[in-house]
């Protein structure tokens, strides 16, 4: 039987907590039984927020992470050509939801990262199908990465940069649903907010141009159908880029016009922080310095 985290096994735990613990432990054990796994994944994913310290239980229970990995890799064959049912997608999404739980917990986050578990998700971010089964996989995978970057940690950013998460996020920002685009843009924003991430994205004109092109296309699209939450993340990405001198000077020439004119005034009317970021962005660009060599010809 899986070893219980000390906080869950304490003698003073209430009877209701003990019942929940017993249920959680049994469901975790069921994951390793192929005949019981599907139901266990469903029940744990639905109730993961009420099971205290579920993440350590998942990580330290014998065979559980291996079983979750098996669930994920079992559908790789259905990615190309895209041939996945909603039922198959939902089952994998339930497994991914449990990995998000592990990625979110302070005790298991770095263990999850050091085991290079995020790499198993990248195949889902590299798909191009816009059907619901694939979109759900894409969104849930992004949720796992989003859980990693929510806590500011340079080691997490270094790992994600080394494993080329940014191109995968840019891909989703181009072709995903509005929600997927929002989560992917949030991840890029968190990468940029780290000094290592900002330096990486501005180290070459090619990286800056790739990011700028995608952000610019999204701004143009949002001018026709605004999404306040997505727009806020885009503005924050642009504002952070102005902290780099080369990028700031390049943006003087290539910042999309809808961000310079009143196009988004009504969209941002209820978000004072986003309005302030946009004002600061325009100010930073106006007081920039002559464009350094290599960025002069860049356009979004």
C-alpha positions in Angstrom: 0.0 0.0 0.0 1.2 3.5 -0.8 2.9 5.4 2.1 0.8 8.3 3.3 2.1 11.8 3.7 2.5 12.5 7.5 0.0 15.3 7.4 -2.7 12.9 6.2 -1.8 10.1 8.6 -1.8 12.3 11.8 -3.7 10.8 14.7 -5.8 13.9 15.1 -7.3 13.8 11.7 -11.1 14.0 11.7 -13.2 11.1 10.7 -14.4 12.8 7.5 -10.8 13.5 6.6 -9.9 9.8 7.3 -12.8 8.7 5.0 -11.5 11.1 2.2 -8.0 9.8 2.8 -9.1 6.2 2.5 -10.9 7.0 -0.7 -8.0 8.9 -2.2 -5.5 6.2 -1.3 -7.7 3.5 -2.8 -8.2 5.5 -6.0 -4.5 6.1 -6.4 -3.9 2.3 -6.0 -6.6 1.7 -8.6 -4.6 3.7 -11.2 -2.2 0.8 -11.4 -5.0 -1.7 -12.2 -5.8 -1.4 -15.9 -9.4 -2.5 -15.2 -10.0 0.2 -12.6 -7.8 2.9 -14.0 -10.3 4.8 -16.1 -12.7 5.3 -13.2 -9.9 6.2 -10.8 -8.6 8.8 -13.2 -12.1 10.3 -13.5 -12.8 10.4 -9.8 -9.4 11.7 -8.8 -9.4 14.5 -11.4 -12.9 15.6 -10.3 -12.1 15.6 -6.6 -8.4 16.5 -6.7 -8.9 19.8 -4.9 -10.6 18.2 -1.9 -7.9 15.5 -1.4 -5.3 17.1 0.8 -1.7 16.4 -0.3 -2.8 14.3 -3.3 0.3 15.3 -5.2 2.8 13.6 -2.8 0.6 10.6 -2.7 0.5 10.3 -6.5 4.3 10.9 -6.8 5.5 8.6 -4.0 3.0 5.7 -4.6 4.7 2.8 -6.4 3.9 2.7 -10.1 1.4 5.5 -10.2 3.4 8.0 -12.2 4.5 5.2 -14.6 0.8 4.4 -15.1 -0.1 8.0 -15.8 2.8 8.2 -18.3 1.5 5.1 -20.0 -1.9 6.7 -20.4 -0.3 9.7 -22.1 2.0 7.9 -24.4 -0.7 5.3 -25.4 -2.4 8.0 -27.6 0.7 9.2 -29.4 -0.2 6.9 -32.3 -3.5 8.8 -32.7 -1.9 12.2 -33.2 -0.7 11.7 -36.7 -2.9 11.5 -38.6 -5.3 13.0 -36.1 -7.7 10.2 -35.1 -8.9 10.5 -31.5 -12.3 10.2 -30.0 -13.7 12.5 -27.3 -13.7 9.6 -24.9 -10.0 8.8 -25.5 -9.1 12.5 -25.2 -11.1 12.9 -21.9 -9.3 9.9 -20.4 -5.9 11.4 -21.2 -7.0 14.8 -19.9 -7.9 13.3 -16.6 -4.4 11.9 -16.4 -2.9 15.3 -17.3 -5.1 16.9 -14.6 -3.4 14.7 -12.0 0.0 15.7 -13.4 -1.0 19.4 -13.1 -1.7 18.6 -9.4 1.8 17.3 -9.1 3.3 20.3 -10.9 1.4 22.7 -8.6 2.5 21.2 -5.3 5.7 22.7 -3.6 6.9 19.2 -2.5 6.6 17.6 -5.9 7.1 20.5 -8.4 10.9 20.1 -8.7 10.7 16.3 -8.6 8.3 16.5 -11.5 10.6 18.9 -13.4 13.8 16.9 -12.7 12.1 13.8 -14.0 11.5 15.8 -17.3 7.9 14.9 -17.1 6.8 18.0 -19.1 8.4 16.5 -22.2 5.6 13.9 -22.4 3.2 16.8 -23.0 4.9 18.5 -25.8 3.5 16.1 -28.4 0.0 17.4 -27.7 1.2 21.0 -28.1 2.7 20.2 -31.4 -0.6 19.1 -33.0 -2.5 21.2 -35.5 -5.9 19.7 -35.4 -8.6 22.1 -34.1 -11.1 19.4 -33.3 -12.4 19.3 -29.7 -10.5 16.2 -28.6 -7.2 17.7 -29.6 -8.1 21.2 -28.3 -8.9 19.7 -24.9 -5.5 17.9 -24.9 -3.7 21.1 -25.9 -5.5 23.1 -23.2 -4.9 20.6 -20.4 -1.3 20.2 -21.3 -0.9 24.0 -21.2 -2.5 23.9 -17.8 0.3 21.7 -16.5 3.0 24.1 -17.9 1.1 27.0 -16.5 1.1 25.4 -13.1 4.9 25.2 -13.2 5.4 28.9 -14.2 2.9 30.3 -11.7 5.6 30.2 -9.0 8.5 32.4 -10.0 11.5 30.1 -10.3 14.4 30.7 -12.7 15.2 26.9 -12.7 11.7 26.2 -14.2 12.2 28.9 -16.8 15.6 27.5 -17.8 14.2 24.1 -18.2 11.3 25.3 -20.4 13.7 27.4 -22.6 16.1 24.5 -22.9 13.3 22.2 -24.0 11.9 24.7 -26.6 8.5 25.4 -24.9 8.3 28.9 -26.5 7.9 27.8 -30.1 5.1 25.4 -29.0 3.4 28.2 -27.1 3.7 30.5 -30.2 2.1 27.7 -32.3 -0.9 27.6 -29.9 -1.1 31.4 -29.8 -1.5 31.2 -33.6 -4.1 28.5 -34.0 -5.6 27.5 -30.7 -8.9 28.4 -29.2 -9.3 31.7 -27.3 -8.7 29.9 -24.0 -5.7 28.0 -25.2 -4.2 31.2 -26.6 -4.8 32.9 -23.3 -2.9 30.2 -21.3 -0.1 30.0 -23.9 0.3 33.7 -23.8 0.4 33.6 -20.0 3.2 31.1 -20.1 5.2 33.3 -22.5 4.5 36.3 -20.3 5.9 34.4 -17.3 9.0 33.4 -19.3 9.6 37.0 -20.2 9.1 38.3 -16.7 12.2 36.2 -15.7 15.4 37.9 -16.5 16.8 34.7 -18.1 13.7 34.5 -20.3 13.8 38.1 -21.4 17.5 37.8 -22.3 16.8 34.6 -24.3 13.9 36.1 -26.3 15.9 39.2 -27.1 19.2 37.5 -27.8 18.6 37.2 -31.6 16.4 39.1 -34.0 14.9 35.8 -35.1 13.5 35.1 -31.7 12.2 38.6 -31.2 10.7 38.6 -34.7 8.9 35.3 -34.1 7.4 36.5 -30.9 6.6 39.9 -32.3 4.9 38.5 -35.4 2.6 36.3 -33.3 1.7 39.0 -30.8 1.1 41.4 -33.7 -1.3 39.0 -35.4 -3.2 38.4 -32.2 -3.6 42.1 -31.6 -5.0 42.5 -35.2 -7.4 39.7 -34.6 -8.5 41.1 -31.2 -9.2 44.4 -32.8 -12.1 42.6 -34.6 -13.2 40.5 -31.7 -11.8 41.7 -28.3 -10.9 39.4 -25.4 -10.0 41.5 -22.4 -8.1 38.7 -20.6 -6.0 37.7 -23.6 -5.3 41.3 -24.5 -4.1 42.0 -21.0 -1.5 39.2 -21.3 -0.4 40.5 -24.7 0.1 44.0 -23.4 2.1 42.7 -20.4 4.4 40.8 -22.8 5.0 43.9 -24.9 5.6 46.0 -21.8 8.2 43.5 -20.5 10.0 43.6 -23.9 10.5 47.3 -23.4 12.8 46.5 -20.5 15.3 45.3 -23.1 16.9 48.3 -24.9 17.1 46.6 -28.3 13.6 45.2 -28.1 12.2 48.6 -26.9 13.8 50.4 -29.8 12.5 47.9 -32.3 9.0 48.2 -30.9 9.0 51.9 -31.8 8.6 50.8 -35.4 6.6 47.7 -35.1 4.1 48.0 -32.3 0.7 47.3 -33.8 -1.4 50.4 -34.4 -4.4 49.2 -32.4 -2.3 49.5 -29.3 -1.3 53.0 -30.2 -4.8 54.3 -30.9 -8.1 54.1 -29.0 -9.1 50.7 -30.5 -9.1 48.9 -27.2 -10.4 51.7 -25.0 -13.8 50.1 -24.4 -12.2 46.6 -24.0 -10.0 47.8 -21.2 -12.4 50.1 -19.5 -12.9 47.7 -16.5 -9.3 46.8 -16.1 -7.2 49.7 -14.6 -4.0 47.6 -14.4 -4.2 46.7 -18.1 -4.8 50.4 -19.0 -1.8 51.4 -16.9 0.4 48.8 -18.5 -0.6 50.0 -22.0 0.1 53.6 -21.0 3.5 52.6 -19.7 4.2 50.6 -22.8 3.5 53.7 -25.0 5.6 55.9 -22.7 8.6 53.5 -22.8 8.6 53.3 -26.6 8.4 57.1 -27.0 11.5 57.7 -24.8 13.5 54.9 -26.4 17.1 55.2 -27.8 18.3 54.8 -31.4 17.8 51.2 -32.6 20.9 49.0 -32.1 22.3 47.3 -35.1 20.5 44.1 -36.1 17.0 45.3 -35.0 16.6 48.3 -37.3 14.8 46.5 -40.1 12.5 44.5 -37.9 8.8 44.8 -38.5 5.9 42.8 -37.1 
